[in-house]
Amino acid sequence: MVNILYLAYGDNPNIYSQAYFSMATIRMYHAETPIHIVTDAPRYFKRISDQPHFFIHHVPTETIHEWMNTGQKKFVFRIKMKAIEWIISRYPDQPLLYFDSDTFIYQSLTPVFDIIERNDGAVMHEFESLFSKNKSKTSRSIWKTFGAKTVASVYISEQHAMWNAGVLGIPVKRNVEAIKRAITLSDELTNKIQRNTFVMEQMAFSIVLSDFYGLSESKNCVAHYWGFKQEWETAIHKFHVMSHFQQLTFEKELEILKAFDFSNIPVWRKHNHTRYRLINRINKWFKDKKVEYISKK
């Protein structure tokens, strides 16, 4: 059986809200699949702590910080990689399917389970582009720095591609070796580049999982709404407020979730960077002049 993993840490309530919503969508289709949560704040998951097949793993905040800082350069996405390694080390004989919190499923995960359970390959969310062919400024810079070179004993070729890392499915075969190789490669990539470090974890997973297993997409049953996060956070907040004030049980929440209109909000958009730069400048130029607060007594 596949282990599903979420990572949620820190003080941002939206992370916990999104993770909870995502896990609930999985429960609509897979009632007995083990769902593991690695967190430094288990208090946010009390509602599901007594539900079957949920496993909440308390990792101290100090350990979270160590995971982030022990790759020489501070790198927040390293926490995700270490959490995956942490779970694999405890369940090495079970395939792993990791989800970012800003995901949900809208169809059964059985096709994805079949791929990683049969050791037929690894899974990520979706193919993006070949490193050598992408024309974005970030991708050109990355390819110029690392293309056709060996980093951490890994040769980065023209055939390597960037895949979206919102979903990561890792088979049992060579799983310990694969995650260690991905972490080592990510560390080396991050330490060798000054800018655009935020994609180094994604790049490392894309290369290593492709080399070890070959990759398949999961977007036919999983949505990753990173491009429309604000709109989805609002919809999810509304769902949770409704549930809270009606004091719904977890089982009743799942019933209502089945009627949720997942097609009403886009899951991706191409950002107009000029528009956002102008908005940021206007916000700096035209600040509110009169702001009042309640005085402390």
Beta strands, then each sheet from edge to edge (+ up, - down):
strand 1: 3-8
strand 2: 35-39
strand 3: 54-58
strand 4: 96-99
strand 5: 103-105
strand 6: 122-130
strand 7: 149-151
strand 8: 154-156
strand 9: 161-170
strand 10: 215-217
strand 11: 222-224
sheet 1: 3+ 2+ 1+ 4+ 9- 6+ 10+
sheet 2: 5+ 11-
sheet 3: 7+ 8-
end
